[in-house]
Amino acid sequence: MRIRPVHALALLATGLLAGAFGYGAVNLVPTFRAVPLDMRLSFHAELMRMNGITMQAAMAVSALSSFGLAALTRGRARLLAGAAGLLVVASFLITRLGNVPINGRIKEWALTSAPADHAEVLGRWELFNDMRAVTALVAFGLLILLAVRRPPAAARPAADAANE
């Protein structure tokens, strides 16, 4: 019975993470491109300041609950939950090593001005953003698959297994 609450937490946290990154990729990035550069830079810098705590918390809860689920299960379930946890860690690393340094530059640009190569740098930020959205979405998908898959006959009540 310990597995269900951990799985529910993993689904919730990873779903929120995938949703936030997905919303950013599908809605925020096109909006960033549609507004004047100075507006984008100011909004981007403020948004990243607000996201700093919430997104890191979502990634931490997603990874810990996925790895916790892997520890509580075995076989294919362990592999799926562990893979989901690794994908969340990948989202974190992409964010920390890719997006965060660029966010620091954008914060400076918002106070001064963007350099001549700003479009290339912003394009890299968008690529990293897409990558972390995909890794979070796949992690969420694996946890959903784990939730809807039919458990092995040995794990089901005898009446269910006998009706196969």
C-alpha positions in Angstrom: 0.0 0.0 0.0 3.0 2.3 0.3 3.4 2.3 -3.5 0.1 4.0 -4.4 0.8 7.3 -2.5 4.4 7.5 -3.8 3.2 6.8 -7.4 0.4 9.4 -7.0 3.0 12.0 -5.8 5.4 11.1 -8.7 2.5 11.5 -11.2 1.4 14.8 -9.7 4.9 16.4 -9.5 6.1 15.1 -12.9 2.8 16.1 -14.5 3.1 19.6 -13.1 6.7 19.8 -14.3 5.9 18.5 -17.8 2.9 20.9 -17.9 5.0 23.9 -16.9 7.8 23.2 -19.3 5.3 22.3 -22.1 3.3 25.5 -21.5 6.6 27.5 -21.7 7.6 25.8 -25.0 4.2 26.0 -26.6 2.9 29.4 -25.3 5.7 31.5 -23.7 8.4 31.1 -26.3 6.2 32.1 -29.3 5.0 35.1 -27.2 8.6 36.0 -26.4 9.2 36.1 -30.2 6.2 38.3 -30.9 7.0 41.2 -28.5 9.8 43.8 -28.7 13.2 42.5 -27.5 13.3 44.9 -24.5 9.9 43.6 -23.3 11.0 40.0 -23.8 14.2 40.5 -21.8 12.4 42.2 -18.9 9.6 39.7 -18.7 12.0 36.7 -19.2 14.3 37.9 -16.4 11.4 38.4 -14.0 9.7 35.1 -15.0 13.0 33.2 -14.4 13.4 34.8 -11.0 9.9 33.6 -10.0 10.5 30.2 -11.5 13.7 29.6 -9.7 12.2 28.2 -6.6 9.0 26.6 -7.9 10.6 24.7 -10.8 13.5 23.4 -8.8 11.1 22.2 -6.1 9.0 20.5 -8.8 12.1 18.8 -10.3 13.2 17.7 -6.8 9.9 16.2 -5.8 9.5 14.6 -9.3 12.9 13.0 -9.1 12.7 11.9 -5.5 9.2 10.4 -5.8 10.1 8.6 -9.1 13.2 7.1 -7.5 11.2 6.3 -4.4 8.7 4.4 -6.6 11.6 2.6 -8.3 12.9 1.5 -4.8 9.4 0.2 -3.8 8.8 -1.8 -7.0 10.7 -4.4 -9.0 11.0 -5.7 -12.5 9.6 -3.6 -15.3 7.9 -1.2 -12.9 11.3 -0.5 -11.3 12.8 0.2 -14.7 10.0 2.5 -15.8 10.1 4.5 -12.5 13.9 4.7 -12.5 13.9 5.8 -16.2 11.3 8.5 -15.3 13.6 9.7 -12.4 16.6 9.8 -14.7 14.7 11.8 -17.3 13.7 14.3 -14.5 17.4 14.5 -13.5 18.2 15.2 -17.2 15.6 18.0 -17.2 17.3 19.4 -14.1 20.8 19.2 -15.7 19.6 20.8 -18.9 18.1 23.6 -16.9 21.1 24.1 -14.6 23.8 23.8 -17.2 21.9 25.2 -20.2 19.1 27.5 -19.4 20.3 29.0 -16.1 23.6 30.5 -17.4 21.7 32.0 -20.3 19.1 33.4 -17.9 21.9 35.2 -16.1 23.0 36.8 -19.4 19.4 37.8 -20.2 19.1 39.4 -16.7 22.1 41.5 -17.5 20.8 42.4 -21.0 17.4 43.5 -19.5 19.4 46.1 -17.4 21.7 47.2 -20.2 21.3 46.1 -23.8 21.5 42.8 -25.8 24.7 42.0 -27.7 24.8 41.5 -31.4 24.7 37.7 -31.1 21.6 37.8 -28.8 19.4 35.9 -31.4 21.8 33.0 -31.4 21.9 32.9 -27.6 18.2 33.1 -27.3 17.9 30.3 -29.9 20.1 28.1 -27.7 17.9 28.9 -24.6 14.9 27.8 -26.7 16.6 24.6 -27.7 17.4 23.8 -24.1 13.9 24.7 -23.1 12.5 22.2 -25.7 14.9 19.5 -24.5 13.8 19.8 -20.9 10.2 19.9 -21.9 10.6 16.7 -23.8 12.5 14.9 -21.1 9.9 15.9 -18.5 7.0 14.9 -20.8 8.6 11.5 -21.5 9.1 11.0 -17.7 5.4 11.8 -17.1 4.4 9.4 -19.9 6.4 6.6 -18.3 4.7 7.1 -15.0 1.3 7.1 -16.7 2.2 3.9 -18.5 3.2 2.4 -15.1 -0.2 3.5 -13.7 -2.3 2.1 -16.5 -0.4 -1.1 -17.3 -1.8 -4.4 -16.2 0.2 -5.8 -13.2 1.7 -9.3 -13.6 -0.7 -12.2 -12.7 1.3 -12.8 -9.5 0.5 -9.3 -8.2 -3.2 -9.4 -9.0 -5.9 -11.0 -6.8 -6.4 -14.7 -7.5 -9.9 -14.1 -8.9 -8.6 -11.6 -11.6 -5.7 -13.9 -12.6 -8.0 -16.9 -12.9 -10.3 -15.0 -15.3 -7.6 -14.6 -17.9 
